[in-house]
Amino acid sequence: MNVEQLIQLVNGELVNRTADVNREIRGGFGADLMSDVLASIQPEAVLLTGLCNPQVVRTAQMADVAAIVLVRGKNPPQETIDLAEQERIPLIASPFGMFELCGRLFEAGLPSLERPVSDGNCECQ
């Protein structure tokens, strides 16, 4: 699937208009904690997130994310749009929630690109 097909699937709007809509996406990942993204995402995934600050784009660039989809109709600040433009990462706004978007992507054949974190050092008690 490429970014243009992703935009159609998520009923999205491309926020940074000069992004490459032909870039291929190999799978998906949904998270709001950027530390989870850095620890678990595999390259060339679409990142689904409710965060819309510039840190999302910085994290996506470090993790070789193919595109970012902002869930629940979030509108990013101009600083985030400018950074996505600079980093050439497609930034897409979708009206749907993360749960529905994950289901839509999975149903369309995109696999999860989330690596398990099995270091036994989970601090979520």
Backbone as ProteinMPNN parsed JSONL, in Angstrom:
{"seq_chain_A": "MNVEQLIQLVNGELVNRTADVNREIRGGFGADLMSDVLASIQPEAVLLTGLCNPQVVRTAQMADVAAIVLVRGKNPPQETIDLAEQERIPLIASPFGMFELCGRLFEAGLPSLERPVSDGNCECQ", "coords_chain_A": {"N_chain_A": [[0.848, -1.174, 0.0], [0.495, 2.256, -0.743], [1.069, 5.713, 0.276], [-0.919, 7.36, -0.801], [-3.042, 5.54, -1.211], [-3.43, 4.846, 1.449], [-4.391, 7.276, 2.505], [-6.913, 7.4, 1.297], [-8.099, 5.121, 2.448], [-8.243, 5.753, 5.182], [-9.88, 7.869, 5.163], [-8.623, 10.31, 5.069], [-6.842, 13.485, 5.326], [-4.229, 14.973, 3.692], [-1.876, 16.748, 5.345], [0.574, 18.087, 5.02], [1.231, 19.229, 2.059], [3.192, 18.72, 0.089], [4.262, 16.243, 0.452], [5.497, 12.941, -0.304], [3.315, 10.966, -1.888], [3.506, 8.541, -3.029], [5.096, 6.876, -1.592], [5.855, 3.732, -0.202], [4.151, 1.698, 2.197], [4.735, -0.634, 4.663], [3.43, -1.764, 6.839], [1.659, -1.347, 9.994], [1.402, 0.64, 13.059], [0.325, 1.594, 16.24], [0.38, 4.139, 18.668], [0.69, 6.314, 21.519], [2.708, 6.928, 23.207], [5.842, 8.039, 22.731], [8.171, 6.821, 23.47], [7.473, 4.137, 23.391], [7.138, 3.881, 20.659], [9.768, 4.274, 19.703], [10.967, 2.059, 20.879], [9.657, -0.131, 19.779], [8.624, -0.003, 17.104], [8.861, -0.985, 13.677], [10.807, -0.298, 10.704], [9.415, 1.672, 7.986], [6.724, 1.723, 8.593], [3.32, 2.859, 9.053], [2.518, 5.28, 11.374], [0.111, 5.514, 13.787], [-1.362, 7.916, 15.774], [-2.426, 9.916, 18.575], [-1.124, 12.127, 19.32], [0.063, 15.344, 18.449], [2.25, 16.99, 18.4], [5.51, 18.495, 17.655], [7.4, 16.569, 18.452], [6.447, 14.088, 17.693], [6.977, 13.961, 14.955], [9.755, 14.154, 14.999], [10.39, 11.768, 16.331], [9.306, 9.931, 14.501], [10.981, 10.373, 12.32], [13.44, 9.45, 13.312], [12.823, 6.775, 13.598], [12.365, 5.81, 11.072], [9.775, 6.01, 9.926], [7.111, 5.648, 7.632], [4.814, 7.183, 7.248], [2.628, 9.399, 9.055], [-0.354, 9.176, 10.832], [-2.729, 11.193, 12.211], [-5.034, 10.7, 14.67], [-8.609, 10.818, 15.455], [-9.4, 13.268, 14.308], [-7.505, 15.242, 14.847], [-5.792, 18.361, 14.647], [-2.708, 19.443, 13.711], [-0.249, 21.713, 15.15], [1.303, 24.508, 13.423], [4.077, 24.337, 13.616], [4.561, 21.585, 13.804], [3.623, 20.725, 11.322], [5.404, 22.083, 9.64], [7.825, 20.84, 10.351], [7.313, 18.188, 9.575], [7.118, 18.6, 6.86], [9.725, 19.458, 6.299], [11.15, 17.129, 6.972], [10.101, 15.443, 5.16], [8.011, 13.632, 5.652], [4.946, 12.154, 5.252], [2.073, 13.617, 6.632], [-0.944, 12.985, 7.983], [-4.323, 13.677, 8.62], [-6.998, 12.106, 10.212], [-10.485, 11.463, 10.663], [-11.232, 9.331, 12.244], [-11.021, 7.198, 15.182], [-8.227, 5.669, 16.973], [-8.572, 2.895, 17.429], [-10.48, 2.085, 15.498], [-9.085, 2.775, 13.153], [-6.815, 1.11, 13.293], [-8.092, -1.339, 12.921], [-9.163, -0.981, 10.324], [-6.806, -0.784, 8.787], [-5.624, -3.275, 9.264], [-7.591, -4.986, 8.247], [-7.386, -4.281, 5.591], [-5.131, -5.567, 4.894], [-2.648, -4.802, 5.882], [0.085, -5.64, 7.888], [0.934, -5.833, 11.419], [3.59, -3.847, 12.536], [4.957, -4.0, 14.904], [7.361, -4.641, 17.223], [7.859, -7.092, 19.772], [8.399, -6.191, 23.177], [10.472, -7.628, 25.113], [12.162, -7.569, 27.35], [11.777, -7.982, 29.992], [11.696, -5.923, 31.757], [9.512, -4.309, 32.472], [7.797, -1.527, 33.651], [5.161, -1.203, 34.328], [3.057, -1.409, 36.534]], "CA_chain_A": [[0.0, 0.0, 0.0], [1.246, 3.496, -0.701], [0.462, 6.766, 1.097], [-2.162, 7.803, -1.442], [-4.06, 4.537, -0.881], [-3.672, 4.99, 2.886], [-5.236, 8.455, 2.705], [-8.27, 6.995, 0.923], [-8.575, 4.122, 3.406], [-8.522, 6.351, 6.495], [-10.676, 9.067, 4.913], [-7.732, 11.316, 5.62], [-6.439, 14.693, 4.628], [-2.785, 15.186, 3.74], [-1.668, 18.058, 5.955], [1.72, 18.713, 4.335], [0.833, 18.984, 0.664], [4.26, 18.319, -0.826], [4.768, 14.928, 0.857], [5.505, 11.907, -1.345], [2.173, 10.068, -1.697], [3.826, 7.25, -3.64], [5.929, 6.092, -0.682], [5.241, 2.466, 0.204], [3.961, 1.413, 3.622], [4.804, -2.092, 4.844], [2.583, -2.208, 7.942], [1.181, -0.283, 10.868], [1.744, 0.686, 14.479], [-0.432, 2.64, 16.916], [0.867, 4.456, 20.008], [0.787, 7.706, 21.935], [3.971, 7.09, 23.918], [6.914, 8.006, 21.744], [9.166, 5.833, 23.919], [7.016, 2.858, 22.842], [7.424, 3.906, 19.226], [11.208, 4.05, 19.514], [11.345, 0.716, 21.339], [8.924, -1.243, 19.183], [8.202, 0.104, 15.707], [9.777, -1.416, 12.626], [10.87, 0.696, 9.625], [8.451, 1.77, 6.895], [5.358, 1.581, 9.103], [2.523, 4.049, 9.293], [2.324, 5.492, 12.807], [-1.173, 6.085, 14.179], [-1.171, 8.527, 17.084], [-3.256, 11.044, 18.964], [-0.252, 13.263, 19.615], [0.3, 16.129, 17.238], [3.326, 17.95, 18.621], [6.682, 18.231, 16.802], [8.131, 15.378, 18.892], [5.955, 12.956, 16.902], [7.72, 13.961, 13.692], [11.154, 13.826, 15.32], [10.428, 10.331, 16.615], [9.056, 9.231, 13.235], [12.184, 10.477, 11.495], [14.448, 8.556, 13.897], [12.376, 5.383, 13.478], [12.131, 5.529, 9.655], [8.333, 5.857, 9.723], [6.725, 6.017, 6.271], [3.761, 8.199, 7.3], [1.991, 9.591, 10.359], [-1.786, 9.473, 10.793], [-3.246, 11.766, 13.447], [-6.364, 10.132, 14.867], [-9.673, 11.607, 16.083], [-9.549, 14.593, 13.723], [-6.561, 16.209, 15.431], [-5.142, 19.307, 13.749], [-1.406, 19.757, 14.295], [0.205, 23.1, 15.051], [2.125, 24.795, 12.248], [5.439, 23.854, 13.865], [4.567, 20.164, 13.465], [3.473, 20.64, 9.864], [6.664, 22.533, 9.038], [8.841, 19.818, 10.577], [6.976, 17.057, 8.703], [7.487, 19.037, 5.516], [11.188, 19.446, 6.241], [11.622, 15.738, 7.042], [9.459, 14.734, 4.04], [7.173, 12.552, 6.185], [3.531, 12.473, 5.078], [1.309, 13.845, 7.859], [-2.329, 12.798, 7.558], [-5.335, 13.796, 9.672], [-8.155, 11.242, 9.97], [-11.543, 11.685, 11.653], [-11.503, 8.116, 13.003], [-10.212, 6.893, 16.349], [-7.123, 4.736, 16.753], [-9.067, 1.52, 17.377], [-11.071, 1.841, 14.176], [-8.049, 2.853, 12.126], [-6.029, -0.127, 13.339], [-8.914, -2.366, 12.294], [-9.23, -0.728, 8.878], [-5.514, -1.119, 8.174], [-5.448, -4.731, 9.342], [-8.543, -5.573, 7.299], [-6.892, -3.997, 4.246], [-3.981, -6.419, 4.631], [-1.391, -4.326, 6.455], [0.438, -6.341, 9.125], [1.5, -5.056, 12.516], [5.048, -3.722, 12.53], [5.316, -3.769, 16.308], [8.226, -5.671, 17.815], [7.584, -7.287, 21.193], [9.407, -5.723, 24.116], [10.539, -8.781, 26.032], [13.348, -7.482, 28.176], [11.416, -8.297, 31.367], [11.879, -4.751, 32.596], [8.322, -3.484, 32.34], [7.503, -0.784, 34.877], [3.738, -0.852, 34.31], [2.393, -2.226, 37.56]], "C_chain_A": [[0.894, 1.238, 0.0], [0.462, 4.555, 0.085], [-0.852, 7.241, 0.498], [-3.311, 6.83, -1.143], [-4.419, 4.597, 0.601], [-4.617, 6.15, 3.164], [-6.69, 8.117, 2.381], [-8.876, 6.085, 1.99], [-8.989, 4.742, 4.737], [-9.38, 7.602, 6.384], [-9.907, 10.295, 5.407], [-7.509, 12.513, 4.722], [-4.934, 14.84, 4.801], [-2.537, 16.612, 4.209], [-0.497, 18.793, 5.31], [1.656, 18.322, 2.86], [1.942, 18.505, -0.258], [4.867, 16.966, -0.469], [4.639, 13.935, -0.305], [4.381, 10.905, -1.087], [2.395, 8.708, -2.351], [4.684, 6.368, -2.744], [5.169, 4.854, -0.207], [5.214, 2.329, 1.726], [3.912, -0.097, 3.77], [3.88, -2.618, 5.938], [2.225, -1.04, 8.825], [1.575, -0.45, 12.315], [0.945, 1.826, 15.087], [0.083, 2.871, 18.315], [0.811, 5.96, 20.251], [2.056, 7.97, 22.735], [5.114, 6.97, 22.922], [8.04, 7.074, 22.179], [8.771, 4.439, 23.439], [7.311, 2.779, 21.346], [8.895, 3.587, 18.989], [11.62, 2.634, 19.881], [10.767, -0.391, 20.476], [8.633, -1.167, 17.692], [9.295, -0.399, 14.765], [9.74, -0.391, 11.495], [9.75, 0.542, 8.597], [7.013, 1.488, 7.316], [4.636, 2.917, 9.031], [2.318, 4.116, 10.801], [0.979, 6.158, 13.026], [-1.006, 6.647, 15.584], [-2.155, 9.669, 17.309], [-2.433, 12.27, 19.315], [0.025, 14.044, 18.343], [1.37, 17.202, 17.444], [4.541, 17.602, 17.75], [7.472, 16.98, 17.194], [7.694, 14.132, 18.121], [6.743, 12.847, 15.601], [9.181, 13.612, 13.944], [11.315, 12.332, 15.57], [10.251, 9.529, 15.335], [10.284, 9.257, 12.345], [13.248, 9.516, 12.004], [14.11, 7.09, 13.659], [12.087, 4.971, 12.037], [10.666, 5.187, 9.383], [7.98, 6.378, 8.336], [5.672, 7.124, 6.231], [3.214, 8.259, 8.721], [0.52, 9.887, 10.117], [-2.195, 9.972, 12.169], [-4.706, 11.349, 13.578], [-7.328, 11.153, 15.476], [-9.764, 13.046, 15.58], [-8.621, 15.654, 14.276], [-5.949, 17.087, 14.334], [-3.816, 19.724, 14.375], [-1.089, 21.249, 14.22], [1.134, 23.272, 13.854], [3.55, 24.285, 12.408], [5.575, 22.37, 13.492], [4.477, 19.964, 11.959], [4.784, 21.012, 9.175], [7.756, 21.476, 9.186], [8.578, 18.587, 9.704], [7.348, 17.376, 7.261], [9.004, 18.955, 5.331], [11.746, 18.031, 6.189], [11.02, 14.866, 5.944], [8.688, 13.496, 4.508], [5.717, 12.95, 5.989], [2.81, 12.531, 6.43], [-0.16, 13.908, 7.462], [-3.248, 12.934, 8.763], [-6.531, 12.94, 9.279], [-9.216, 11.504, 11.036], [-11.782, 10.483, 12.576], [-10.573, 7.963, 14.204], [-9.172, 5.83, 16.044], [-7.616, 3.298, 16.619], [-9.632, 1.199, 16.0], [-10.016, 1.86, 13.077], [-7.173, 1.614, 12.116], [-6.798, -1.258, 12.659], [-8.995, -2.207, 10.789], [-7.929, -1.14, 8.185], [-5.288, -2.625, 8.161], [-6.349, -5.426, 8.329], [-8.095, -5.37, 5.853], [-5.612, -4.783, 3.927], [-2.65, -5.93, 5.17], [-1.1, -5.08, 7.748], [0.894, -5.356, 10.204], [3.012, -5.021, 12.348], [5.534, -3.336, 13.921], [6.146, -4.94, 16.809], [7.839, -5.851, 19.27], [8.738, -6.732, 22.03], [9.478, -6.77, 25.209], [11.78, -8.757, 26.895], [13.064, -7.763, 29.647], [11.515, -7.111, 32.304], [10.713, -3.79, 32.452], [7.995, -2.826, 33.67], [6.026, -0.4, 34.944], [2.971, -1.744, 35.268], [1.241, -1.522, 38.187]], "O_chain_A": [[1.929, 1.262, 0.666], [-0.669, 4.314, 0.506], [-1.805, 7.498, 1.234], [-4.427, 7.261, -0.853], [-5.581, 4.42, 0.967], [-5.541, 6.023, 3.968], [-7.597, 8.51, 3.115], [-10.029, 6.262, 2.385], [-9.966, 4.312, 5.351], [-9.59, 8.312, 7.368], [-10.456, 11.181, 6.062], [-7.914, 12.555, 3.56], [-4.426, 14.833, 5.923], [-2.939, 17.57, 3.549], [-0.575, 20.0, 5.081], [1.997, 17.199, 2.488], [1.65, 17.928, -1.306], [5.89, 16.585, -1.037], [3.778, 14.082, -1.171], [4.478, 10.086, -0.173], [1.551, 7.819, -2.233], [4.971, 5.225, -3.1], [3.99, 4.929, 0.142], [6.117, 2.776, 2.433], [3.139, -0.768, 3.086], [3.576, -3.811, 5.959], [2.45, 0.116, 8.468], [2.016, -1.515, 12.746], [0.889, 2.914, 14.514], [0.216, 1.922, 19.087], [0.874, 6.763, 19.321], [2.438, 9.125, 22.92], [5.324, 5.906, 22.338], [8.79, 6.584, 21.334], [9.644, 3.635, 23.111], [7.69, 1.725, 20.837], [9.227, 2.729, 18.171], [12.524, 2.07, 19.265], [11.324, -1.488, 20.437], [8.412, -2.206, 17.07], [10.487, -0.252, 15.032], [8.744, 0.316, 11.34], [9.221, -0.546, 8.372], [6.187, 1.069, 6.504], [5.264, 3.973, 8.958], [1.981, 3.113, 11.43], [0.732, 7.248, 12.51], [-0.559, 5.94, 16.487], [-2.644, 10.294, 16.368], [-2.987, 13.337, 19.578], [0.2, 13.456, 17.276], [1.387, 18.209, 16.736], [4.587, 16.518, 17.169], [8.147, 16.391, 16.349], [8.494, 13.218, 17.921], [7.131, 11.751, 15.198], [9.778, 12.853, 13.18], [12.257, 11.708, 15.081], [10.968, 8.554, 15.108], [10.593, 8.265, 11.684], [13.894, 8.836, 11.207], [15.008, 6.257, 13.534], [11.602, 3.863, 11.812], [10.357, 4.208, 8.704], [8.481, 7.418, 7.91], [5.639, 7.914, 5.288], [3.322, 7.302, 9.487], [0.179, 10.741, 9.299], [-2.035, 9.272, 13.169], [-5.516, 11.62, 12.691], [-6.914, 12.211, 15.95], [-10.156, 13.943, 16.327], [-8.918, 16.845, 14.185], [-5.632, 16.613, 13.243], [-3.804, 20.302, 15.462], [-1.589, 21.959, 13.348], [1.683, 22.299, 13.337], [4.164, 23.847, 11.435], [6.589, 21.958, 12.93], [5.179, 19.125, 11.394], [5.218, 20.338, 8.241], [8.525, 21.242, 8.254], [9.515, 18.008, 9.155], [7.837, 16.513, 6.532], [9.492, 18.443, 4.323], [12.695, 17.758, 5.455], [11.377, 13.696, 5.807], [8.706, 12.454, 3.854], [5.29, 13.982, 6.506], [2.921, 11.622, 7.253], [-0.568, 14.782, 6.696], [-2.973, 12.362, 9.818], [-7.025, 13.03, 8.155], [-8.877, 11.742, 12.195], [-12.47, 10.615, 13.588], [-9.48, 8.529, 14.235], [-9.219, 5.174, 15.003], [-7.118, 2.557, 15.771], [-9.304, 0.171, 15.408], [-10.06, 1.036, 12.164], [-6.82, 1.115, 11.048], [-6.22, -2.044, 11.908], [-8.907, -3.19, 10.055], [-7.953, -1.768, 7.126], [-4.819, -3.183, 7.169], [-5.918, -6.348, 7.636], [-8.392, -6.195, 4.989], [-5.074, -4.677, 2.825], [-1.623, -6.57, 4.944], [-1.964, -5.149, 8.622], [1.197, -4.197, 9.92], [3.637, -6.04, 12.056], [6.395, -2.473, 14.088], [5.69, -6.084, 16.817], [7.522, -4.873, 19.947], [9.901, -6.801, 21.632], [8.649, -6.796, 26.118], [12.387, -9.797, 27.148], [13.984, -7.783, 30.465], [11.428, -7.275, 33.521], [10.913, -2.582, 32.324], [7.925, -3.498, 34.7], [5.675, 0.614, 35.548], [2.321, -2.707, 34.862], [0.582, -2.077, 39.066]]}, "name": "protein", "num_of_chains": 1, "seq": "MNVEQLIQLVNGELVNRTADVNREIRGGFGADLMSDVLASIQPEAVLLTGLCNPQVVRTAQMADVAAIVLVRGKNPPQETIDLAEQERIPLIASPFGMFELCGRLFEAGLPSLERPVSDGNCECQ"}
